[in-house]
Amino acid sequence: MTISVVKPGLFTTVQDLGRYGYAHLGISPAGAADALSLRIANLLVDNDENAPVLEMTLLGTTLAFEDPVIVALTGASCECKLGPDTVPANQAVAIAAGSVLQCGSTTNGARCYLAVQGGFDVPLVMGSASTDVRGSFGGFEGRRLQKGDVLRIGKARKAEPRRLQASTNEGLRWTGPVRVTRGAQCDWFSPDGYAKFLGTSYLVSEQSDRAGLRLQGEAVSPRDKRQLLTDGIPLGAIQVPQDGQPIILFVDQQTTGGYPKIASVIAADMHRIGQLWPRDEVRFTQVSIAEAVEALRAQERWLKGIFAG
Amino acid sequence: MRIIPASDSSLLVEFGAVIAPEIQDQVIGLFHALQAREDAHIRNLHPGYASLLVDFDPLAITHKDVATLVESLVRAGFAKTENDSKVVEMPVCYDAEFGPDLADVATYTRLPAEEVVRLHAGAIYRVCFLGFTAGFAYLGGMPEVLHTPRLATPRRAVAAGSVGIAGGQTGIYPTQTPGGWRLIGRTPLRMFDAQAEQPTRVRAGDRVRFLAIDRAEFERRESA
């Protein structure tokens, strides 16, 4: 069972939920930038939540299917066509052998996910199928997809595709400020500086990728001019270099760094960071650790509840 | 010791705010003690110069659980690990082609280039931690006379195996990446292999000695 890449799109990689347990070797988690959309895509085709999918960025992929297969598209909306027909998102779709699926540009976010029943079959590296682009390993040959690549599909279990409840599509849009908790070096910033950080509407810069999203707006330089000893960086930490422009460190992040970290995006909002694209506006609001963990629990309950039947 | 939340899924355990062997012993000791527990709820451990970041699944365990565990491990104390006796020998060719900044380091430190090489290869270093990128080892213990600031403008591409100096640190680039460290040589050894059972040649806590080799030996080792 194979699928071949007719057009790779702008930046398409194989990802799962990430590679954990190797940060002490300098290895970042990688994994889907919007893990929630990856999980929904896999659940729709009745895969394991962690099955490898394609992550497409801004401009989607054109794929030729040699065999009949069931797929699901989730994440940012993008115009997807099977011949003349539009392929609906957020549901399982049967694709006939010999079809060509054309994914266009995303409209309301940066990334779109394609799951196939059985999952994309790539070798696991350090326990994960995720592509580590900087280290050139994992995923499909350690790199983004190119024209002519042939992807293998894993063996599907006897499975029933699932449907989302009719009302769910509306619930898939998240708005409002991104929630953060205080960063490890939050006290390096003056109360005014921290308030300014929370009060500013930042613009996502063009110099953003899966390793980090650079923000432009009010500068929030630390009052403490000490040099920070390089320390560990949690996923979603927001560091502030000397120029005062914050950077959200993301899934392909460096595992350690020497800039003070003012805040950290909460786990329940991490998927929203994966949908930001250049020139998007982003604001932050502070919550407590308890509120952040409760938001994550609520998200897990929500995910279990959105499937019909 | 200070334990503070670094995010909703992590704690930062700080043992101090300076680079010192006793503090590094604590960092490495706690890192090994937590690693040995093979606790599935602890997802990642990030050692730094004077701290350890503990990343965990907040749906399974709380910040308080992890802090209590860390406190009890620190209270119990850490045994000396086998790493303390291990010295990894790392051949390095200090040719001008591999070390384009060796002349600048010599000028900055007011030492002849041969003396820079002799001092750099003469010391025993400790792997403080791996970070920045897969397999990049931060080595502590460089003689103070060799301290040289990093480049004002980082290079767009530094070759894999390059040995560099940044302030009081020295390290080896495992793969080709951009980088701002002053390059003084290159090792023919492969520092990172994602497919290997042990993906990195060195680990936090290891000790390292550089062995100066000539160009012919570099090429022989590289093709080996």
Interface residues (C-beta under 8 A of the other chain):
Chain A: Y20 G21 Y22 A23 H24 L25 G26 I27 S28 P29 V125 M126 D132 R134 G135 S136 F137 G138 G142 T181 R182 G183 A184 L229 T230 D231 G232 I233 P234 L235 G236 A237 Q254 T255 T256 G257 K261 S264 V265 I266 A267 I289 A292 V293 L296 R297 E300
Chain B: I4 P5 A6 S7 D8 S9 S10 L12 E14 A17 V18 I19 F31 Q35 R43 N44 L45 H46 P47 G48 Y49 A50 S51 L52 L53 D55 P58 L59 T62 H63 F129 L130 G131 F132 T133 A134 G135 F136 Y138 P174 T175 T177 F192 A194 Q195 P199 T200 R203 A204
